[in-house]
Amino acid sequence: MANIPTKEKEILTPTEVAARVSSSLGYNFQDLRVEGEVTSTYLRPRQFALFTLKDKVSILKAALWSPHLGRYGNFVEDGLHVVAHGKLAAYGQRSEYQLVVDSLVPIGQGDLKKAYLKLKEKLTKEGLFELDRKRPIPSWPRVALITSPQGAAVEDFIKTALARFPVAQISLIPARVQGEGAWESIAFSIEKINLWQQHDLIVLTRGGGSLEDLWTFNEEPLVRAVSLSRLPTFAAIGHSTDLSLVEMVSDGKAITPTAAAEAIFPDLALFCRTFAENQSRLKRAKDSLIEHRRNNLSKLMGRLSTFTRRLSNLRVRIEESLKAMRTSLRALARGRREKLIALIERLKVASPRRQLMRQRELLSAHLENLFRIKNKLLSPFQLKLNRAIDNLELLSPLGILKRGYSLTTTLEGTIIKNAQTVPPNTLIRVHLAQGTLIARVLEPKARSQHIKNPQ
């Protein structure tokens, strides 16, 4: 006979089971590091990346969300061996769980090299390594040195800098240069130094190491922080022949901290020696130049003296020529003036106006003689002519009319001699000494009895 339990076990729904599993996972698997090969990648740029971590036996689904995608997205690549850090999360509706990743670190030289080359290619396409982005390194700079205060790099840099340039101004900015949180520490220091505005150059340096040790200086966020720095940057990372991406994006670079200090700071002793040598050469050149110029000046002064004498002689000759010219001009002017006066006198004598006046006087005299002769010759003939004119006037009809008589004609101009020939009411024309009358005949008569002698 079967045993019957005294109390029934709790019965759960799938949702309740999923909730308890999710709670258990969230409590017990908050800080996981999982090593595996990346496969089955699916990337949504700027949003998330889904992939699977696998080993020889099992697989684990994983997700990398946008807050961490910009930094670690380059490591989400099929075949890459990584260590993923994150926590487990369950999805109840499908009864599945996955690793929510917040960091990815490639492991193995081959994988790191592939990640390095991939990021290098990406940043090269963006132009971060272009030469025209490089700024000149300031002379005599105030340096902000970002490095580990315990490493040999800081000692090598400062020792070399002070040996070359004892008055060098160097501010040590302590930062982690390897391991977790290193790139954040360096990027924060760069931002801080830019805000201070008390330095002219930022120097990033550390000693040598493996590719894994130097990986901090290949982190994309740190590379971008260096490229965005308002101050010029100088990098000397390790002793490797392969440049880190930070070195490639910096304005200047050197293979060691010592070489960096030598490149940044001048050798003051050498500078002083060079300055003294240059000063000595300058003095010798100056003395030689002065001597050369003095000789040239002496030659020029000799030439100037010769030129002055020749100029003085030429001035005397010119003055003599001018004096002779003035004398000749005066004599010439005097002769021309005398000739001119003589010509004027001759013109006055032979002047057309004077001759015209003389001819006019002669003409007037001849005319007077002619009038006198004419009057003398014509006087008898004039008397005879006047008598003839008087006789003609006595005989002229006009003369008769002037004495009061008239001349009567028809309107057609026929002279009327007999009154009987003119019928009554005939219009006739009466010609007087002055003017003409039109008259009508009232009654013709044979003789007029009332005519008086007009005289």
Phi, psi and omega in degrees: 000130183291150175282132180256120180294141180286336182223130180287142176289156181292134178256127183247153173273162177304322180295318180294320177298315180299322180294318180292321178295317180298318179295318180295317179297315182297333181274321188264345184232054181276331188229081184251143169240120185238125178260134178184179179264134180282129176217171174050049183283143173220118187244128171247103187308138177066006179238296182197167173225130177250137179203178180233136172260130182224154168239202183288343186243311191238169175231155177222122177290146182216155179221138176240115187265171191305324180302332183247357185293322182298326183275317190253002182300330181294340182270355177274087184214131182305133177093349181280135179266121187224165166248116181260136176247138179173204181224158178275141176224140181255149176242104192296326185296330179249002182053045179239158175226156179210163179269120176271108191272137173242354173202150177225133178231118176295148177235146181094139182302318182297316181292318178298320180297318178297318179296319178300312183293323180295314180292323178299316179297319180298311182290330176296318178298329179282350178085016183290340182257009182295144182294329182289352174274345184288134178257151180293146177281126183297151173276146179050051189280157166271116192259134168257112186261112179261114179192178176281130181291344182266346186282168177286339183299316182295320179294316180297317183294309185293319180298314180294318182298313182289329177293323180278322188219087187302337181264018181298140177256110183232125175252122179275123177250100183296139178203156173283138182241007181201145174089190185294136179080002184291310183296326178295320180297317182291317180297320178297319180296319178299316180296319180297315182296320177297325180287327182295322182057041180243004184229164179250342186208139175254128179245126176250126181208158172195168180283185183286173180172179178285175178299323178294321181294325184266006187297334178308322185275008171246005179290131184302315180301322179291320178301318180290325178297319178296319181293333182269357181297135177284335177269149174300150182236151179222132185235139173220095189249113172063199181234017185282151177284337177276125180287141171284161180294330176296319177296322182291329183270344182289162180285336177214159181208157175212160186278341179218161175301322178297315178296326178296314179297321179295326180285330187272317187255137177286154174279105187298319179297314177297322179298317180294318178296315179298321179296317180296317179296317179296323179295318179295315178298321179296320179295315179297317179296321179296313180299317179297318180296318180297317179296317178298316180293326179295316178299316178299321181294320178298316178299317180295322178296319177299314178297322180294322179296315178300316180297323181295317179297315180297323179294321178296314178299319180294325179295318179299316180296321179295318180296319178296317179297319179296321179296315179295323180294319179298317179298315180296318181295320179296314180299317180297318180295320180296316179296318179294324180293318179296318178297321181295318179297317180297319179296320180297319179295320179294321178295323179297318180293315183264029183289131176303324181296316180295318177297321179297317178297321179294317179295323178295320178297317178297320180297318179299319180295317178296321180294319178298318178296319179297315179297320180295318178293319180299313182297321181293320182284323187270351185299313179297317180295330180291321179295316178297319180296320181295321178294317181298320180297319181296318179296318179297322180292325178294324182273346185285139176304326180294325178294320178298317180298325179294338180273004174113353178280166178225166180237124185251135178222163171290172178296337180276355177100008179279129181291132178264119180254336185233127182292333184289345182274358183250116180290158176300157180064014177276138177277132181231163180246129181248117181265124179252176178298326179228098176103179184223145178241142171257123183232160178248134180281123178271312182205119178286141178230155184287320182211144178268136183258001184245013182282131176249155178291124182295337180280000000 
